[in-house]
Amino acid sequence: MERIVLRRLLGVVLFVVLPVFAMCEENAVLHRVLFHSGRVVVGEIVLRNEDVVIIKDSYGSRFQFPMSDVVEITEVIDKEASEKHEEEKSSRSMTNIKRTSLGVHVAGGLVNLGGSMGGAIAADFRLGANNLGGRRIFLGGQVGYRGLMVEDKVYSIIPIDIVTEIPLIQGDHVPMIGANIGYGIGVGGGMRGGVNAGLAFGYRYHFSRTGAFHIGIEAEVQQLAASSHTIEVEPGQKFHSDSGRTAVMGMLTLGILF
């Protein structure tokens, strides 16, 4: 008799409790998480503290993100979340579309030109696509000026380069690397230009989604060729001289992207 009563009681409990759990699951409050990169994730927050947030999606998969990458977290009901998620999936591609940015880059330091040491200054204007892939990657072109002051002479160069800046991690204050390659046109000092290439490492401070200020160090190599001239060794015997030198620069850099 007691077993029959317990079974009936258990059946009533299950009949009442299971629908409640189902309703709770159905009406579970989800969260919309917006990141600095423009990415949006909708799901249930499993864990959230000062350092990380863990989100479970509708498939049960869990993802962990640093809180430093998060712009805001808002609550949404299940139905609204699914609708917003679809809208954000379509708009996310718009967020990740490259944006045109203008940048200014200045630098100063030392140069070694054929074994002689001197000073070097640089200034560049940059124009290109920013926020590539929603990852705040810059890729574009630059034109500028290099002044090499060696042995009481000034060698002036106008570089025309392809340049990129890549943050190593996502966030507002992050380390970054940069690179450029192109051709420098000699306009002073009796030297013609040549191929140049540079590599930079620094720290980037973002003041908007794509706007950033950076400080760093840069190493750049510039090939230089002396203006071609003819030397007559003997009457009727001539040869052309086209000697070259390589400038190796090490500079402290400052830059800003808008």
C-alpha positions as CSV (number, residue, x, y, z in Angstrom):
1,M,0.0,0.0,0.0
2,E,2.8,2.4,0.9
3,R,4.6,1.6,-2.3
4,I,1.5,2.4,-4.4
5,V,1.1,5.7,-2.5
6,L,4.8,6.6,-3.1
7,R,4.5,5.7,-6.8
8,R,1.5,7.9,-7.2
9,L,3.1,10.7,-5.3
10,L,6.3,10.4,-7.4
11,G,4.2,10.5,-10.5
12,V,2.4,13.7,-9.4
13,V,5.7,15.3,-8.5
14,L,7.2,14.4,-11.9
15,F,4.0,15.6,-13.7
16,V,4.3,19.0,-12.0
17,V,8.1,19.5,-11.9
18,L,9.1,18.4,-15.4
19,P,6.9,20.9,-17.2
20,V,8.3,23.6,-14.9
21,F,11.9,22.7,-15.8
22,A,10.9,22.6,-19.5
23,M,9.3,26.1,-19.2
24,C,12.4,27.4,-17.4
25,E,14.6,26.0,-20.1
26,E,12.3,27.4,-22.8
27,N,12.2,30.9,-21.3
28,A,15.9,30.9,-20.2
29,V,17.4,34.4,-20.4
30,L,20.3,34.5,-22.9
31,H,22.9,37.2,-23.2
32,R,24.2,39.3,-26.1
33,V,27.9,40.0,-25.9
34,L,29.5,42.7,-28.0
35,F,33.3,42.7,-28.5
36,H,35.7,45.5,-29.5
37,S,36.3,43.8,-32.8
38,G,32.6,44.2,-33.6
39,R,31.8,40.5,-33.1
40,V,28.6,39.6,-31.4
41,V,27.9,36.3,-29.5
42,V,24.5,35.3,-28.2
43,G,24.2,32.5,-25.6
44,E,23.9,31.6,-21.9
45,I,26.6,33.0,-19.6
46,V,28.0,30.1,-17.6
47,L,30.7,32.0,-15.8
48,R,31.6,35.7,-15.6
49,N,34.2,37.5,-13.5
50,E,36.7,40.3,-13.8
51,D,39.0,38.3,-16.1
52,V,36.9,36.0,-18.3
53,V,33.3,35.3,-19.5
54,I,32.3,31.8,-20.6
55,I,29.3,31.5,-22.9
56,K,27.3,28.4,-23.9
57,D,25.6,28.6,-27.3
58,S,22.4,26.8,-28.4
59,Y,24.4,23.7,-29.3
60,G,25.8,23.4,-25.9
61,S,29.3,24.4,-26.9
62,R,31.2,26.7,-24.5
63,F,33.5,29.6,-25.4
64,Q,35.8,31.5,-23.2
65,F,36.7,35.2,-23.8
66,P,38.8,37.7,-21.9
67,M,36.7,40.5,-20.3
68,S,39.1,43.1,-21.7
69,D,37.7,42.3,-25.2
70,V,34.1,42.9,-24.2
71,V,32.3,46.2,-24.8
72,E,29.0,45.3,-23.2
73,I,26.7,42.4,-22.1
74,T,23.0,42.7,-22.4
75,E,20.2,40.2,-21.6
76,V,17.6,39.0,-24.1
77,I,14.8,36.5,-24.0
78,D,15.2,33.3,-26.1
79,K,12.9,34.4,-29.0
80,E,14.4,37.9,-29.2
81,A,17.9,36.4,-29.1
82,S,17.3,34.2,-32.1
83,E,15.9,37.1,-34.1
84,K,18.7,39.4,-33.1
85,H,21.3,36.7,-33.7
86,E,20.1,36.4,-37.3
87,E,20.2,40.1,-37.8
88,E,23.7,40.3,-36.2
89,K,24.9,37.5,-38.4
90,S,24.1,39.5,-41.5
91,S,25.4,42.8,-40.0
92,R,28.5,41.2,-38.7
93,S,29.8,40.9,-42.3
94,M,29.2,44.7,-42.5
95,T,31.1,45.2,-39.2
96,N,34.1,43.2,-40.6
97,I,34.2,45.1,-43.9
98,K,37.5,47.0,-44.3
99,R,37.3,50.7,-43.5
100,T,39.5,53.4,-45.1
101,S,41.8,55.0,-42.6
102,L,44.4,57.8,-42.8
103,G,47.5,57.6,-40.8
104,V,50.6,59.7,-39.9
105,H,53.9,58.1,-38.9
106,V,57.0,59.8,-37.7
107,A,60.4,58.4,-36.6
108,G,63.9,59.4,-35.6
109,G,67.1,57.5,-34.7
110,L,70.4,56.4,-36.1
111,V,71.6,55.2,-39.5
112,N,74.6,53.2,-40.6
113,L,75.5,54.1,-44.2
114,G,78.4,52.1,-45.6
115,G,80.1,51.9,-42.2
116,S,79.6,55.6,-41.3
117,M,77.2,56.5,-38.5
118,G,74.7,59.4,-38.6
119,G,71.2,60.5,-37.8
120,A,68.0,59.6,-39.5
121,I,64.5,61.1,-39.5
122,A,61.3,59.8,-41.2
123,A,57.8,60.9,-41.8
124,D,55.0,59.1,-43.7
125,F,51.4,59.5,-44.7
126,R,49.4,56.3,-44.8
127,L,46.1,55.4,-46.5
128,G,44.6,52.0,-46.6
129,A,42.0,49.5,-45.4
130,N,41.6,49.1,-41.6
131,N,39.8,46.6,-39.5
132,L,40.3,43.8,-42.0
133,G,38.4,40.7,-40.9
134,G,37.2,42.6,-37.9
135,R,40.6,42.1,-36.4
136,R,41.9,45.8,-36.6
137,I,44.5,44.9,-39.2
138,F,45.7,47.8,-41.4
139,L,46.9,47.2,-45.0
140,G,47.6,50.0,-47.4
141,G,50.2,52.3,-48.9
142,Q,52.5,55.0,-47.7
143,V,54.5,57.9,-49.1
144,G,56.9,59.9,-47.1
145,Y,60.4,61.2,-46.5
146,R,63.7,59.9,-45.2
147,G,66.5,62.2,-44.3
148,L,69.9,60.6,-43.6
149,M,72.6,62.9,-42.2
150,V,76.0,61.3,-42.6
151,E,79.5,62.9,-42.9
152,D,78.2,66.4,-43.2
153,K,75.9,65.4,-46.1
154,V,72.1,64.9,-46.2
155,Y,70.7,62.1,-48.3
156,S,67.0,62.7,-49.0
157,I,64.8,59.8,-50.0
158,I,61.1,59.6,-50.9
159,P,59.8,56.1,-50.1
160,I,56.7,54.6,-51.8
161,D,55.7,51.5,-49.9
162,I,53.1,48.9,-49.1
163,V,52.6,48.8,-45.3
164,T,50.7,46.8,-42.8
165,E,50.1,46.9,-39.0
166,I,48.9,43.8,-37.2
167,P,47.8,43.6,-33.6
168,L,49.1,40.4,-31.9
169,I,46.0,40.1,-29.8
170,Q,42.6,41.8,-29.7
171,G,42.0,44.5,-27.2
172,D,42.3,48.3,-26.6
173,H,45.9,48.3,-25.5
174,V,47.9,45.6,-27.4
175,P,51.3,44.8,-28.8
176,M,51.6,45.0,-32.6
177,I,54.0,44.3,-35.4
178,G,54.4,46.3,-38.6
179,A,56.1,45.8,-41.9
180,N,56.7,47.8,-45.1
181,I,58.4,47.1,-48.5
182,G,58.8,49.3,-51.5
183,Y,61.1,51.6,-53.4
184,G,62.9,54.8,-52.2
185,I,63.5,57.5,-54.7
186,G,66.8,59.4,-54.1
187,V,66.3,63.2,-54.4
188,G,69.4,64.6,-52.7
189,G,72.9,63.8,-51.7
190,G,74.0,62.5,-55.1
191,M,72.4,59.1,-54.6
192,R,69.8,57.4,-56.6
193,G,67.2,55.3,-54.8
194,G,66.6,51.6,-54.5
195,V,64.5,48.9,-52.8
196,N,63.6,49.4,-49.1
197,A,62.1,47.2,-46.4
198,G,61.3,47.6,-42.7
199,L,60.0,45.8,-39.7
200,A,58.5,47.4,-36.6
201,F,57.3,46.3,-33.2
202,G,55.4,48.4,-30.8
203,Y,52.4,49.0,-28.6
204,R,49.0,50.2,-29.9
205,Y,46.4,52.2,-27.9
206,H,42.9,52.3,-29.4
207,F,40.7,55.3,-28.8
208,S,37.9,54.0,-31.2
209,R,37.1,50.8,-33.1
210,T,39.6,51.6,-35.8
211,G,41.4,54.7,-34.5
212,A,44.7,54.1,-32.7
213,F,47.9,55.6,-31.5
214,H,51.1,53.6,-31.4
215,I,54.7,53.9,-30.2
216,G,57.5,51.5,-31.0
217,I,60.8,50.7,-32.6
218,E,61.6,50.1,-36.3
219,A,64.5,48.7,-38.3
220,E,64.6,49.7,-42.0
221,V,67.0,48.9,-44.8
222,Q,67.3,51.2,-47.8
223,Q,69.5,50.5,-50.8
224,L,71.2,53.5,-52.4
225,A,73.1,53.7,-55.7
226,A,75.5,56.5,-56.7
227,S,74.6,58.4,-59.8
228,S,76.1,56.6,-62.8
229,H,79.2,58.2,-64.3
230,T,81.8,57.4,-66.9
231,I,85.5,57.0,-66.0
232,E,88.1,57.2,-68.8
233,V,91.1,55.0,-67.9
234,E,93.0,55.5,-71.1
235,P,92.3,57.2,-74.3
236,G,89.5,55.3,-75.9
237,Q,88.9,53.0,-72.9
238,K,85.9,54.0,-70.7
239,F,83.8,52.2,-68.2
240,H,80.6,53.1,-66.2
241,S,80.6,53.3,-62.4
242,D,77.4,52.7,-60.5
243,S,78.5,52.0,-57.0
244,G,75.9,51.3,-54.3
245,R,75.6,51.7,-50.5
246,T,73.1,50.3,-48.0
247,A,71.6,52.4,-45.3
248,V,70.5,50.5,-42.1
249,M,68.2,52.6,-39.8
250,G,67.1,52.0,-36.3
251,M,64.4,54.4,-35.1
252,L,61.9,55.2,-32.4
253,T,58.4,55.6,-34.0
254,L,55.2,57.3,-33.3
255,G,52.0,57.0,-35.3
256,I,48.3,57.5,-35.4
257,L,45.5,56.1,-37.4
258,F,42.1,57.7,-37.9
